Amino acid sequence: MTTTLVLGHSSDGYLESSSTTYATALAGANLIAPGSTLPLMFVGQSLGSGVRYVWQSFVRVDWVGSTTATPVAAYVRLTNNAAAGTNVTRDLELREYNWGTSLTTGNWRTPAQLAALTLRGRVAGAQQAGSLVVRAGLDLDQVESTATRRYVVCSSRNRNQQAPSGTEWNNLRQSITGNTAAQRVALLVTATTRHVMDLTLAAQVQLSDGTHVYLEQLNPGPEMGQYRVWHADSAGNATMVAAINAAADRRGAQSHTLTRDADDNLYVINQATGNHRINARALIKGAGYTWSLGTQRTGVLPVYDAPVNNVSAAWHPQGGAAGTLVVVAAHRPGPNTGTQMPYALLSCDHLLTGAGTLLRGSGDAEGRLIAGSAPDGFNNYANETGSLLEVVAAGPGSARGWVMSTAQHQVLGTAARQSLARYVLNAAGDGFSSMARTTDSVSGFSVKDADAKSRVLPISESQFVTVNASSTSSAGLTVKHRQNTGTSSEFVVLADVRLAAEGIASMPAAGTLATSPAWDAVYDPAGHRVWVYYTDASAPLRIMRTHVNLATGQAGRDEVEVTDLSGMWAGYTLRSIRVHRGSMVGQQVRLGIGLQTGASHTLIHADDWLNLPPEQPLLSPVANFDATGAVTLRWQFRDPNPGDAQSAYRIEIWDDESDTLALDTGKVASGAEEHVVAGGTLPNDAAYRWRARTWDALDVEGPWSEHGFFATSASGNTTIVFPAADNPAGLATGDVVVQWTVSGATQDHYRVRAVRTADEVVHSDTGWVPGTATTYLVTGLASEVEYRLEVTARASGVPSSTGTRLVTPDYTSPMEPVVTAVAVPGEAHIRIEVANPTPGEIVSGPDGTFEDGTTTGWQVVPGGAGTFVADDGTAWVGDYSGLLTPVGSPATVGVRPEEGVRAQVTGNHRYTLSSRLWRSASGSVRLAVDWYDDDGVLISSSHADVTADTEWELHEATFSAPPGAVRAGYGPTLLTPGTATLNLDALVLRTATDVPQPGEVAILRTTIDRADEEVPLDRYEQIAVIGPDSSHRDYLAASGRTYRYIARALATGATADSAPAQARVDYLGVWIHDPRNPEGTIRHYLHGRAQRSDTQQIAQEQRHYAGRHLPVTHFGEHAEEEWQITIDVPEGPTREETTRSLRAWHRLRLPVVVRDNRSRVWISTLSGFGVSDEVWGDQVSMTATRVDADTPGGEG
C-alpha cells in the first residue's frame, strides 16, 4: 500500500470568543463562527484595547481503513499561514472532539473541557512556525479502521489558562478549495501491505559457514503472536531453533532485525512495549546448529513520545570480550520534541552473560549517523516509515560501518535524497572515533513509504553499494557503487546504474517497485557483482535476477530465472522477497518469499546459487613409471567462489608422439582430486601428455588444465625432480644442479646430458658414470639459451627411461625491477613507481672491515686449528684487518661467519665473494662459500683458488647458490699454510656484480576482472618507456577498472620483468587532457551529466542479388563512434573560466583524451560545441568523435 493523503473537510472552521475579562473569554463569550469558507482559521489568544480574544479551530478528516494493510505512521498536516507573538512559547494541540457535521458556537471548549479531551497530536514551539507546514503525529488507533476523525486545535496556553499580554496566535490554512491541496489540512498515513514478513523484512543473516538463519512471524502485523527462529543448511533443510512469544501492536517492516557475531551467536533486536524502548535478546551458539535462548533485555533510548517502529543493527568486535551492536532506531510520528531517531551501542557481553550493563552508549543519530538536514516545513520526521533504514558493518572484524536512511527534508510519499553516513566505532565500543554524513547528490531516490525498501551492501573498508527503488521512470531500481576512505567526509559515486533505463523486459515498472517489498539485492564478492532479485512483470510469480558489474560500472542486462512459482502457487500474490543482510559468505542466496491469497499468508523459501565456473586445475608433476603398475594422477581443484568444491572430473591421456588419445575417463562423479590409472592401461616405452578438467559443487564445468608430461618404461623410470618444472623462473646461474629419482630398478650407473634445444647440439655428456648418486651439477650453460637436461639410469646394463627437463638460464639480464602502482583519484591517474636494484649489493653478514677492533661474528674453521683476531699492524683501509694464524700444521684453516649471522641467500641466484688479501708468504688461498638449507644443514660448498701475495690485492669469485639454499657461510681458507698467516679486509658477499644495468624501463599494462586472474604476457600493452628508478603517470586509466602493471628493465640484449602490481582509480565527472602533455593540461569537469551516451556505426553496404529475396550485407573495416557529452557548469566565481576552458578544447583542433566515471576512455576530436544559459549556470554540450591514434589505451 502506498502512502495515503486525505484532505480536510470543507466544514472545518474556527470559533472566536471575546471579553474584557480573561475568564469570561475562556468560558465562551460573544462567540462567533466566522464560517468555513474563509481561507484562514485562528488558534491562540490576544489582548488588545482591553479586550481578550481566544480562538479555537476545528478540523475533520474522513479516513477509510484497510483490511489488507497495517498503518505504520500517521500525522495531521497543517499549514501555518502566520504566527503572532513569536516570543510567547506555546504548543498547538490536537484533541479528539466530535464537533458534529457543522461548526456552531455550541462547540466552544472551556479549558476544563479541553483538558478532558484526549490529546492526539502536538506541535511544540508553534510560535516559531512562521508560514511553514507543521505536522502532529497521531496514535495509530486513529487510523486502524474506517472513521470520521474530528479534532479541536487549541493553544496550550488556552488550555492552561495563561492570560495573554499581547497577540499570541497562529492562523492556519482552512480546507477550502481556494487553498491549494498542498496548503489544506490533511491526514497522511503510510501502511505496510499485510504479508508474512511485514515485521521481519530485515531479519535474515548468513552464518560464518554460509548457511542461513531467519525469523518467521506467525501472523502478519500488528498481532504477530509469535516469531520463530529457523536455521537452513546448504541443502535447504530448515530446523526451528526457537519460538518466542511477541507482544501486541508491532508495526513496521523492519521493527525486528537479526544479526550475528563472529562466533555465530545471534542477536534479535526489536520494538519493545512503550515509548523509546527496544528489546534485545541473544541466542547463544551451542554445538552444531543449536542455540540457547538468552534473557531478553530492554534498552531505554533517548526520550521520545512514541513507540519504535524501525530497527537496524550491525555487530562489531570492538568493546568488551564479545563486541558491540551498533543499533539505529526510528519511532512512529510523535511531537517535534525528543529524539525521533536515536542510536544505541549494546553490549554483547551483557546479552550473552549478563555482565555489565546493556547500554554502552546512546544518543541522537541525527547530525551523527543521519544527515541533520533542514526539515521540510517547520517540523518533520527523519524516518517514520518502519523501513528505508540500513546499518551494516564494512566487513567482518571491522570497526567501520555504513548507514542509510531518509531524513527530515523528505516528505512522506515523495522521493528525495537519502542520508548516507560512515562511522568508526572506538575500541571500547562506547562511542565513535570518527563519523561522516551527507545526503545523496545523485538522482534515483527511494520513495518515503512503509512498503518501500532500500539496501546497503558492504564491499570493503572503503566501498559499499546502495540500492534504491526510485519511482522515476528513467531510474527505477538504482545501484550506486560508493567510496569513502579514511576519515574523509566525501562520499564518491563510482558507478550509478539505473536499471529502468537498461531495457530489461521482465523488470516491473519503476513506479511499481518504488513502493514494493518484492525485490532485494546481494553483493557477490567472487564476481564483484551486485545481483538484484525481482518479480517478472508479465508473470509475477516468477522470480528473476539481473546483475551490475562493479568492475565496469555497467548493467549486465541479463534476465536469469531463479524460480517459477506459478504452478504450485497459482492464485497467490507474491508480496515480498527477503535475502540476508550484511556481507555474503559462499555462494548460496536463500530467498524468503511472502505469498498471500485472501486472508491466508504463507512464507516459503527458494535457494539460489551465485556461481562462477571452476578455474583450470593445477596438475601435480608425475614421475615416469612402469605402466604395468598403477599410477595416481593428482591435481588441485581451483574455483573463484570461496568454499566451492569439486563434484566431478575428467582425465585425458594422449600419446605425445602419435598425438592419439590413449585414455579418456569421461566425467567421473567424485570430489577426489586424484585418479588412479590401473596397471596395464597404458603401454610401456612411450611418452605421454595428460590434462584434467573439473566440475564444481553445482555441476558447472571448468576449462581444461595445461598439459602434464610423463613417460613409461618396464626397465625402470628416471624422473627429474629438480628443477621441478620446465623453464623455472629465476634461474640466474649457468651452473644448474639436477636431481632425479629412479623407480622400478636399482641404479648402478647414470648418465647426464645437456642438449641445446635450438639445434640439438650437445653441450655436455657425462657418459655412463658408475654410482648411485642422484645429483649432478651441470656447468657452463649459456645465458638466455634453452637446454634440455636428460638423465638416464642403468641397472645391470639395462637403461631406464630418460627423464627430461627444460631450463633457460638467465644471468646476463638486469636485475628484476620493483614496481608499485598507486591510485590518485583526485588527479584521475595511477602513478607507477619503479625501483631498479643495483647489482653487487652487499648481503647482510658480520662486519668484514673489523674497524671496531674485534672479529665479532667470525669463527675459525675447521675445528679451530688456528686463531682469528683483529690486527692493527696492517690494514687495507682504516686501522684494522683480520689476521688468520694457523696453529700446528693443519692441512687447511679458514674463517666463516658464525651460524647466527650467516648471509641470507636465494637458491639458483649468483653471488660474488669479495675480499682484500695479504699473505705473509705468497701462496694459495681458497675463496669459499658454504650453502645451507633452512634447517642449517650444509647442502654443498663452492670455491675458487687464488694466489695471494705479500701485498694487498682484491680477489673475487662468483658462485651460484644451489636449489634450497637460504643461508651462506663465506670467507677465505689457507691451503697448506705451514707457518704463513693471512690478513683480510673488506670481506663481503654481494649479489653477483657481472649483471648489466638497464638503460630504460618499459611499463606494460593490462586490465583484469579479478585480483587472482592469471594474464599471459601477450595481453600486456606497453604504455611508456622511462628511465631507471623513476615513475610514470597513467592518464589513460579508466575509472572503475583494475589494471595490472609490469616494469620491464631493458639492458643491451636482455630484459627482466618485475612482479606485477595492480591498482584501480575511481573518479567523478569528465576529465579531458592533451595527450602531448597530460600533466600540464588535464582538467576536471565534475558536473558531467550521467546521461552521457555513445553510439557506434559499423561500415556496411547492402546489396540485392538475383535469386535472393532479402539483401546481403557486406561489412567494411571502418567504424564511426560518437559520444554526446553534456557538462553542467554551476554559477560561481569559476563559471566563466570553466566554460572558456571547454571552448578552448574545441578550438584546439587536435585529438584529446576524454574520460568519465563510466569507464570511457576515448582519444577523440571534439565538435558541435554549444553553451546554453540556465538559471543555475552554463550547460555545455559537445560531441566527441573517436579517432585512430598511436597512444596506447583508450579502450572505451
CORZI-V873249 format. One record per pair of residues at least 4 apart in sequence whose ideal C-beta (glycine too) atoms are under 6 Angstrom apart, sorted by the first residue. I is the first residue (numbers start at 0). J is the second residue. Records with the same first field share a line. If there is no record, write none. Layout:
BEGIN
I: J / J
END
This chain:
BEGIN
0: 68 / 190 / 192
1: 448 / 514
2: 189 / 411 / 412 / 448
3: 188
4: 185 / 187
5: 60 / 186
6: 183 / 185
7: 11 / 58 / 60 / 174 / 183 / 184
8: 59 / 174
10: 35 / 101
11: 35 / 58 / 173 / 174
12: 35 / 40 / 102
13: 40 / 41 / 54 / 56
14: 32 / 55 / 107
15: 31 / 54
16: 24 / 27 / 28 / 30 / 53
17: 24 / 29 / 50 / 52
18: 23 / 24 / 28 / 51
19: 49 / 50
21: 51 / 162
23: 28
24: 28 / 51 / 53
25: 110
26: 109
27: 107
30: 104 / 107
32: 102 / 104
33: 37
38: 177 / 178
39: 80 / 170
40: 56 / 171 / 173
41: 54 / 168 / 170
42: 54 / 56 / 152 / 154 / 169
43: 54 / 154 / 167 / 168 / 169
44: 53 / 157 / 163 / 167
45: 52 / 163 / 166 / 168
46: 51 / 163 / 164 / 165
53: 157
55: 151 / 153
56: 152
57: 98 / 102 / 151
58: 150 / 184
59: 149
60: 148 / 186
61: 147
62: 142 / 146 / 148
63: 145
64: 144 / 145
67: 193
68: 190 / 192
69: 190 / 191 / 193 / 220 / 221 / 250
70: 139 / 142 / 188 / 190
71: 189 / 190 / 191 / 250 / 251 / 308 / 385 / 449
72: 189 / 331 / 332 / 383
73: 137 / 139 / 142 / 188
74: 134 / 135 / 136 / 137 / 187 / 332
75: 93 / 120 / 135 / 186
76: 134 / 185 / 187
77: 133 / 171 / 184
78: 132 / 172 / 182
79: 128 / 131 / 133 / 169 / 171
80: 130 / 170 / 172
81: 170
82: 126 / 128 / 169
83: 166 / 168
84: 165 / 166 / 167
85: 126
87: 126 / 167
89: 126 / 154 / 155 / 156
90: 121 / 123 / 125 / 155
91: 122 / 125
92: 118 / 121 / 153 / 155
93: 119 / 120 / 135 / 150 / 152
94: 116 / 118 / 151
95: 116 / 117 / 119 / 150
96: 116 / 151
97: 149
98: 106 / 149
102: 106
108: 112 / 113 / 151
110: 158 / 160
113: 153 / 158
114: 158
119: 137
120: 135 / 136 / 137
121: 334
122: 133 / 135
123: 334 / 335 / 336
125: 169
128: 133 / 377
131: 376 / 377
132: 376
133: 377
134: 378
136: 332 / 333
137: 141
141: 148
142: 188
153: 157 / 158
155: 159
156: 161
163: 167
172: 178 / 182
174: 183 / 184
178: 182 / 183
187: 411
189: 384 / 411 / 448 / 449
190: 449
191: 197 / 252 / 449 / 450
192: 450
193: 197 / 219
194: 574 / 575 / 593 / 595
195: 593 / 600 / 602
196: 200 / 575 / 577 / 593
197: 219 / 220 / 252
198: 216 / 220 / 223 / 249 / 254 / 255
199: 214 / 216 / 255
200: 252 / 253 / 516 / 577
201: 253 / 256 / 580
202: 214 / 255 / 256 / 257
203: 213 / 577 / 579
204: 212 / 257 / 258 / 259 / 579
205: 209 / 211 / 579 / 584
206: 210 / 263
207: 263
209: 584 / 585 / 587
210: 232 / 233
211: 231 / 589
212: 230
213: 229
214: 226 / 257
215: 227 / 229 / 602
216: 223 / 226
217: 223 / 224 / 225
218: 223 / 224
219: 600
220: 249 / 250
221: 248 / 249 / 250
222: 247
223: 245 / 249
225: 242 / 244 / 245
226: 243 / 245
227: 239 / 242
228: 240 / 241
229: 237 / 239
230: 238 / 240 / 288
231: 237 / 589
232: 236
233: 587
235: 606
240: 290
241: 292
246: 272
249: 254 / 270
250: 308
251: 308 / 309 / 385
252: 385 / 386
253: 309 / 386
254: 269 / 270 / 308
255: 269
256: 268 / 310 / 311 / 312
257: 267
258: 266 / 312 / 314
259: 263 / 265
260: 264 / 314 / 322
262: 284
263: 284
264: 281 / 283 / 284
265: 282
266: 281 / 324
267: 280
268: 277 / 279 / 310 / 312 / 326
269: 278
270: 307
271: 276 / 277 / 278 / 297
274: 304 / 305 / 306
275: 300 / 302 / 303
276: 297 / 299
277: 298 / 307 / 328
278: 295 / 297
279: 296 / 345 / 350
280: 293 / 295
281: 293 / 350 / 351
282: 290
283: 291 / 293 / 351
284: 290
285: 289 / 291
293: 350
296: 357
298: 343 / 357 / 358
300: 341 / 343
301: 338 / 341
302: 337
303: 330 / 333 / 337 / 338 / 339
304: 333 / 334
305: 330 / 331 / 333
306: 331
307: 328 / 330
308: 331 / 385
309: 329 / 385 / 388
310: 328
311: 327 / 388 / 389 / 390
312: 324 / 326 / 390
313: 325 / 390 / 391 / 392 / 400
314: 322 / 324
315: 322 / 323 / 392 / 398 / 424
316: 322 / 396
317: 323 / 398 / 424 / 426 / 428
318: 322 / 323 / 427 / 428
319: 346 / 348
320: 348
321: 347 / 348 / 351
322: 347
323: 344 / 428
324: 345
325: 400
326: 343 / 345
327: 342 / 364 / 368 / 390
328: 341
329: 340 / 382
330: 339
332: 380 / 383
335: 378
338: 363
339: 380 / 381
340: 364 / 365 / 369 / 381
341: 364
342: 362 / 364 / 368
343: 361
344: 359 / 360
345: 357
346: 355 / 357 / 359
347: 351
348: 352 / 354 / 355
349: 354 / 355 / 357
359: 428 / 429
360: 429 / 430
364: 368 / 369
365: 369 / 371 / 381
366: 371
367: 434
368: 402 / 420
369: 381 / 404 / 406 / 418
370: 406 / 418 / 436 / 438
372: 406 / 407 / 408 / 438
374: 378 / 379 / 407
375: 379 / 408 / 410
379: 407
381: 406 / 407
382: 388 / 404 / 405
384: 447 / 449
385: 449
386: 449 / 451
387: 405 / 445 / 451 / 453
388: 404
389: 403 / 455
390: 402
391: 401 / 455 / 457 / 581
392: 397 / 400
393: 397 / 399 / 400 / 457 / 460
394: 457
398: 423 / 424
399: 423 / 460
400: 422
401: 421 / 455 / 463
402: 420
403: 417 / 419 / 455 / 465
404: 418
405: 409 / 447
406: 418
409: 415 / 447
411: 447
414: 444 / 446 / 470
415: 444
416: 438 / 439 / 444
417: 439
418: 438
419: 437 / 490
420: 436
421: 435 / 483
422: 431 / 434
423: 432 / 433
425: 430 / 432
433: 486
435: 488
437: 490
441: 492 / 495
443: 467 / 469 / 474 / 477 / 497
444: 467 / 469
445: 451 / 453 / 467 / 468
446: 451 / 470 / 513 / 514
448: 514
450: 514 / 516
451: 514
452: 516
453: 467
454: 466 / 520
455: 463 / 465
456: 464 / 522
457: 463 / 582
458: 462 / 463
461: 482 / 484
462: 482
463: 481
464: 480 / 522 / 529
465: 479
466: 478 / 520
467: 477
468: 476 / 512 / 513
469: 474 / 477
470: 509 / 510 / 513
472: 509
473: 500
474: 497 / 499
475: 498 / 499 / 509 / 512
476: 498 / 512 / 531
477: 497
478: 496 / 529 / 547
479: 492 / 495
480: 493 / 494 / 549
481: 490 / 492
482: 491 / 493 / 1065
483: 490
493: 1039 / 1065
494: 552 / 1039
495: 1089
496: 547 / 554
499: 509
501: 554 / 556
503: 545
505: 535 / 536 / 543 / 558
506: 533
507: 511 / 512 / 536
511: 515
512: 518
516: 575
517: 534 / 573 / 575 / 576
518: 533 / 576
519: 532 / 576 / 578
520: 529 / 531
521: 530 / 578 / 583 / 588
522: 529
523: 528 / 609
525: 611 / 639 / 640
526: 611
527: 549 / 550
528: 546 / 548
529: 547
530: 544 / 546
531: 545
532: 544 / 576
533: 543
534: 539 / 542 / 573
535: 541 / 543
539: 573
540: 564 / 565 / 568 / 573
541: 563
542: 561 / 562
543: 558 / 560
544: 559 / 561
545: 557 / 558
546: 555
547: 554
548: 553 / 555
550: 1008
551: 1158
552: 1039 / 1157 / 1158
561: 607
562: 605
564: 568
565: 569
568: 594
570: 596
571: 594 / 596
572: 595
574: 593 / 595
575: 593
576: 590
577: 591
578: 588 / 590
585: 642
586: 608 / 609 / 610 / 640
587: 608
588: 607
589: 604 / 606
590: 605
591: 604
592: 603
594: 601
595: 600
608: 697
610: 697 / 699
611: 639 / 640
612: 699 / 701
613: 638 / 693 / 695 / 701
614: 637
615: 702 / 704
616: 634 / 691 / 693 / 704
617: 635
618: 634 / 704 / 707
619: 633
621: 707 / 709
622: 718
623: 709 / 710 / 716 / 718 / 800 / 802
624: 630 / 716
625: 713 / 743
626: 681 / 683 / 711
627: 678
628: 678
629: 675 / 677 / 678
630: 676
631: 673 / 675
632: 674
633: 673
634: 672 / 691
636: 645 / 672 / 693
638: 643 / 695
643: 695 / 696
644: 696
645: 670 / 693
646: 694 / 696 / 698
647: 666 / 667 / 668 / 694
648: 667 / 691 / 693
649: 664 / 666 / 692
650: 664 / 674 / 691
651: 663 / 690
652: 661 / 662 / 687 / 689
653: 660 / 688
654: 659 / 661 / 685
655: 686 / 687 / 688
661: 681
676: 680
681: 711
683: 711 / 712 / 713
684: 712
685: 711
686: 710
687: 709
688: 706 / 708
689: 707
690: 703 / 704 / 706
691: 704
692: 701 / 703
693: 701
694: 698 / 700
695: 699
710: 800
712: 716 / 799 / 800
714: 797 / 799
715: 741 / 743 / 744 / 794 / 799
716: 742 / 743 / 799 / 800
717: 739 / 741 / 790 / 791 / 792 / 799 / 800 / 802
718: 740 / 802
719: 739 / 790 / 802 / 804
720: 738 / 740
721: 738 / 962
722: 727 / 804
725: 805
726: 805 / 807
729: 907
730: 808 / 907
731: 810 / 908 / 909
732: 810 / 907 / 909 / 959
733: 779 / 780 / 808 / 810
734: 776 / 778 / 959
735: 777 / 806
736: 776 / 961 / 962
737: 775 / 777 / 788
738: 773 / 774
739: 773 / 790 / 802
741: 746 / 792
744: 794 / 799
745: 794
746: 771 / 792
747: 794
748: 767 / 769 / 793
749: 768 / 792
750: 765 / 767 / 791
751: 765 / 775 / 790
752: 764 / 789
753: 762 / 763 / 777 / 786 / 788
754: 761 / 787
755: 760 / 762 / 786
756: 785 / 787
780: 786 / 808
782: 808 / 809 / 810 / 811
783: 809
785: 807
786: 806
787: 803 / 805
788: 804
789: 801 / 803
790: 802
791: 798 / 801
792: 799
793: 798
810: 909
811: 1053
812: 1053 / 1055
813: 995 / 997 / 1048 / 1050 / 1055
814: 836 / 838 / 994
815: 1055 / 1057
816: 833 / 835 / 1046 / 1048 / 1057
817: 834 / 1057
818: 833 / 1044 / 1046 / 1057 / 1060
819: 832 / 1060
820: 829 / 831 / 1044 / 1060 / 1062
821: 830
822: 829 / 1062 / 1064
823: 828 / 830
824: 1064 / 1065 / 1066
827: 1066 / 1070
828: 1032 / 1033 / 1034
829: 1033 / 1036 / 1062 / 1064
830: 1030 / 1032
831: 1002 / 1031 / 1044
832: 1030
833: 1000 / 1046
834: 1028
835: 1027 / 1028
838: 992 / 994
839: 989 / 992
840: 990
841: 987 / 989
842: 902 / 988
844: 896 / 902
845: 856 / 857 / 896 / 900
847: 986 / 987
849: 869 / 879 / 881
850: 877 / 879
852: 869 / 879
853: 869
854: 867 / 869 / 881
856: 896 / 897 / 900
857: 867 / 894
858: 897
859: 863 / 865 / 867 / 894
860: 893 / 895
864: 886 / 889 / 892
865: 884 / 885 / 886 / 892
866: 884
867: 883 / 894
868: 882
869: 879
870: 880 / 882
871: 878 / 879
873: 982
874: 878 / 879 / 880 / 984
875: 915 / 951 / 984
880: 982 / 984
881: 983
882: 982
883: 894 / 981
884: 980
885: 889 / 892 / 976
891: 972 / 974
892: 973
893: 970 / 972
894: 970
895: 968 / 970
896: 900 / 901 / 968
901: 966 / 967 / 968
902: 967 / 988
904: 960 / 964 / 967
906: 960 / 962 / 963 / 964
907: 962
908: 960
909: 957 / 959 / 991
910: 958 / 988
911: 955 / 957 / 989 / 991 / 992
912: 926 / 928 / 956 / 969 / 988
913: 955 / 987
914: 983 / 986
915: 951 / 953 / 984 / 985
916: 924 / 947 / 954 / 983
917: 951 / 982
918: 922 / 947 / 979 / 981
919: 979 / 980
920: 979
921: 948 / 949
922: 979
923: 944 / 974
924: 945 / 947 / 971
925: 942 / 944 / 972 / 974
926: 943 / 956 / 971
927: 940 / 942 / 972
928: 941 / 958 / 967 / 969
929: 940 / 968
930: 938 / 939 / 960 / 961 / 964 / 967
931: 935 / 937 / 966
932: 936 / 938 / 963
933: 965
938: 961 / 964
939: 961
941: 958
943: 956
945: 954
948: 952
957: 991
960: 964
969: 988
971: 983
973: 981
995: 1050
997: 1027 / 1048 / 1049 / 1050
999: 1024 / 1049
1000: 1025 / 1027 / 1046 / 1048
1001: 1021 / 1024 / 1047 / 1049
1002: 1022 / 1023 / 1031
1003: 1019 / 1021 / 1045
1004: 1020 / 1022 / 1042 / 1044
1005: 1014 / 1018 / 1019 / 1043
1006: 1040 / 1042
1007: 1012 / 1041 / 1043
1008: 1012
1014: 1018
1020: 1191
1022: 1191
1023: 1031
1025: 1029 / 1031
1034: 1072 / 1077
1035: 1160 / 1192
1036: 1064
1037: 1158 / 1160
1038: 1065 / 1066 / 1156 / 1158
1039: 1065 / 1158
1040: 1158
1041: 1061 / 1063
1043: 1059 / 1061
1044: 1060
1045: 1056 / 1057 / 1059
1046: 1057
1047: 1054 / 1056
1048: 1055
1049: 1054
1067: 1085 / 1156
1068: 1084 / 1085 / 1087
1069: 1084 / 1087 / 1126 / 1155
1070: 1083 / 1154
1071: 1082 / 1144 / 1151 / 1153
1072: 1077 / 1080 / 1081 / 1152
1073: 1080 / 1151
1074: 1152 / 1190
1076: 1080
1077: 1081
1082: 1140
1084: 1126
1086: 1127
1087: 1126 / 1155
1088: 1125
1091: 1124
1092: 1123
1093: 1122
1094: 1121
1095: 1120
1096: 1119
1097: 1118
1098: 1115 / 1117
1099: 1112 / 1114
1100: 1113
1101: 1110 / 1112
1102: 1111
1103: 1110
1120: 1185
1121: 1182 / 1184
1122: 1183
1123: 1182
1124: 1181 / 1183
1125: 1180
1126: 1179
1127: 1178
1128: 1134 / 1137 / 1138 / 1176 / 1177
1129: 1175 / 1176
1130: 1134 / 1175 / 1176
1133: 1137
1134: 1176
1138: 1177
1141: 1179
1144: 1151 / 1165
1145: 1165 / 1168
1150: 1162 / 1164 / 1186 / 1188
1152: 1162
1153: 1161 / 1163 / 1183
1154: 1160
1155: 1159
1159: 1195
1160: 1192 / 1193
1161: 1183 / 1185 / 1193 / 1195
1162: 1188 / 1190 / 1193
1163: 1183 / 1184 / 1185
1164: 1184 / 1186
1165: 1181 / 1183
1166: 1182
1167: 1181 / 1182
1168: 1181
1169: 1180
1170: 1177 / 1179
1171: 1178
1173: 1178
END
